[in-house]
Amino acid sequence: MSGKIENMNYEKAIERLEEIVNLLENGDQPLDDSIKLFEEGTSLAQRCNNLLENAQQKIVTLTAKENEV
């Protein structure tokens, strides 16, 4: 699953994360499934965080270059 997560864009990762949250909030999942969903959710949250950090760094870099001109 982690290889699949590493290739997700931000929007897909957020969408899947929302699905996981809904599944866990319903409380209908067996414990083992809940743990797997939680692990996937944690990986997705990290992916989203990394993508946001990369986007922020690009904005900072572009802004710095624009200010140099």
Backbone bond lengths (Angstrom), bond angles and torsions (degrees), N, CA, C in turn:
res aa  C-N    CA-C-N  psi(-1)  N-CA   C-N-CA  omega(-1)  CA-C   N-CA-C  phi
1 M - - - 1.462 - - 1.524 111.09 -
2 S 1.334 118.04 -33.83 1.459 119.31 -175.59 1.524 112.20 -64.74
3 G 1.362 117.92 -34.49 1.455 119.75 176.26 1.509 111.38 -63.07
4 K 1.308 115.82 -37.96 1.454 121.06 177.85 1.530 109.97 -66.60
5 I 1.313 116.93 -42.48 1.465 121.68 179.98 1.522 110.52 -64.12
6 E 1.306 117.23 -40.75 1.470 121.17 -178.84 1.520 112.34 -62.12
7 N 1.329 117.34 -22.22 1.464 120.93 -179.24 1.524 112.86 -97.59
8 M 1.324 117.51 -3.40 1.467 120.57 -178.80 1.515 111.25 -74.74
9 N 1.343 114.46 143.23 1.453 117.66 171.22 1.534 108.15 -81.87
10 Y 1.305 115.68 173.58 1.465 120.75 -174.83 1.525 111.72 -60.02
11 E 1.311 116.55 -45.63 1.461 120.73 -175.46 1.524 111.86 -63.54
12 K 1.335 116.97 -43.26 1.469 120.72 179.14 1.528 110.81 -66.59
13 A 1.323 116.33 -39.72 1.462 120.07 -179.96 1.527 110.90 -65.06
14 I 1.314 117.36 -42.33 1.471 121.42 178.08 1.523 109.97 -64.30
15 E 1.324 116.66 -42.60 1.465 121.09 179.90 1.531 110.67 -59.25
16 R 1.325 116.01 -47.06 1.470 119.94 179.67 1.525 110.34 -66.87
17 L 1.298 117.60 -38.35 1.463 121.06 178.49 1.529 110.68 -61.96
18 E 1.315 117.10 -40.59 1.464 121.15 176.99 1.530 111.07 -63.74
19 E 1.337 116.70 -39.59 1.464 120.57 176.69 1.528 110.71 -60.52
20 I 1.310 115.41 -44.18 1.469 120.62 -179.29 1.520 110.55 -63.67
21 V 1.310 117.11 -44.40 1.465 121.01 179.04 1.525 109.89 -58.66
22 N 1.326 116.99 -45.06 1.459 120.52 179.21 1.527 111.50 -61.78
23 L 1.328 116.91 -43.40 1.464 120.37 178.73 1.526 111.45 -61.80
24 L 1.315 116.07 -43.39 1.465 119.74 -178.73 1.528 111.64 -70.73
25 E 1.321 116.85 -36.31 1.465 119.86 178.74 1.526 112.08 -66.16
26 N 1.330 116.91 -32.67 1.462 120.13 179.01 1.523 111.73 -66.33
27 G 1.309 117.11 -28.93 1.455 120.83 177.42 1.518 114.31 71.86
28 D 1.333 117.69 15.66 1.458 121.52 -178.59 1.523 113.44 -88.27
29 Q 1.319 116.82 -7.07 1.462 121.22 -174.86 1.527 110.87 -83.86
30 P 1.333 116.75 141.88 1.470 119.45 171.74 1.530 109.77 -62.57
31 L 1.291 116.70 158.10 1.467 121.51 -175.87 1.523 112.22 -54.89
32 D 1.328 117.41 -47.76 1.465 119.81 -178.75 1.532 111.46 -60.24
33 D 1.320 116.92 -41.99 1.458 120.50 177.92 1.523 111.21 -65.93
34 S 1.324 116.34 -39.03 1.465 120.28 178.42 1.524 111.15 -61.77
35 I 1.320 116.14 -40.45 1.469 119.96 179.20 1.521 110.05 -65.65
36 K 1.333 117.67 -42.44 1.463 120.71 178.24 1.528 110.92 -63.75
37 L 1.317 116.42 -41.94 1.462 119.92 177.62 1.522 111.05 -63.80
38 F 1.328 116.80 -41.06 1.463 120.55 178.54 1.525 110.43 -61.81
39 E 1.338 116.82 -43.56 1.462 120.62 178.55 1.530 111.22 -62.12
40 E 1.331 115.87 -43.12 1.460 119.81 177.73 1.529 110.14 -63.25
41 G 1.313 116.53 -42.63 1.452 120.93 178.82 1.514 112.48 -60.91
42 T 1.313 115.70 -39.83 1.464 120.29 178.21 1.530 110.27 -63.54
43 S 1.320 116.30 -42.67 1.470 120.43 178.14 1.526 110.99 -64.92
44 L 1.316 116.53 -40.61 1.459 120.51 178.43 1.528 111.51 -65.08
45 A 1.317 116.88 -41.45 1.465 120.23 178.45 1.526 110.42 -62.40
46 Q 1.324 116.57 -39.66 1.468 120.23 177.86 1.526 110.71 -65.70
47 R 1.332 116.67 -40.99 1.464 121.04 177.68 1.526 110.63 -60.16
48 C 1.326 116.05 -46.53 1.469 120.08 178.98 1.518 110.94 -61.58
49 N 1.311 116.56 -42.92 1.461 120.69 178.95 1.527 110.85 -61.37
50 N 1.321 117.03 -43.79 1.468 120.57 178.71 1.522 111.47 -62.87
51 L 1.325 116.25 -43.39 1.463 119.47 179.07 1.525 111.53 -62.92
52 L 1.321 117.08 -40.77 1.465 120.40 178.43 1.527 111.37 -66.31
53 E 1.326 116.48 -41.03 1.466 119.75 177.82 1.531 110.94 -62.64
54 N 1.345 116.56 -41.20 1.468 120.22 178.21 1.521 111.11 -63.92
55 A 1.320 116.65 -42.49 1.465 120.40 178.77 1.524 110.47 -63.41
56 Q 1.316 116.37 -42.14 1.460 120.26 179.25 1.523 110.53 -62.78
57 Q 1.318 117.10 -41.78 1.467 120.51 179.56 1.523 110.87 -64.07
58 K 1.333 117.01 -40.02 1.465 120.07 177.53 1.524 111.14 -62.37
59 I 1.325 116.22 -40.97 1.466 120.29 179.38 1.523 110.25 -64.32
60 V 1.319 116.27 -42.93 1.464 120.26 178.44 1.527 110.04 -61.79
61 T 1.324 116.75 -44.40 1.462 121.01 -179.70 1.526 111.14 -63.96
62 L 1.317 116.92 -46.75 1.465 120.62 179.40 1.519 112.12 -63.98
63 T 1.307 116.55 -39.97 1.455 120.71 178.21 1.520 111.19 -64.71
64 A 1.320 116.42 -41.07 1.467 120.62 178.83 1.525 110.52 -64.14
65 K 1.346 116.55 -42.51 1.464 119.97 179.09 1.526 110.54 -64.71
66 E 1.333 116.57 -40.37 1.460 120.41 -179.73 1.527 110.90 -64.65
67 N 1.309 116.85 -36.70 1.467 120.99 -179.74 1.517 111.77 -72.05
68 E 1.338 117.55 -21.74 1.450 120.93 178.38 1.525 111.81 -76.08
69 V 1.314 116.43 -24.42 1.472 120.83 -175.42 1.486 112.24 -75.27
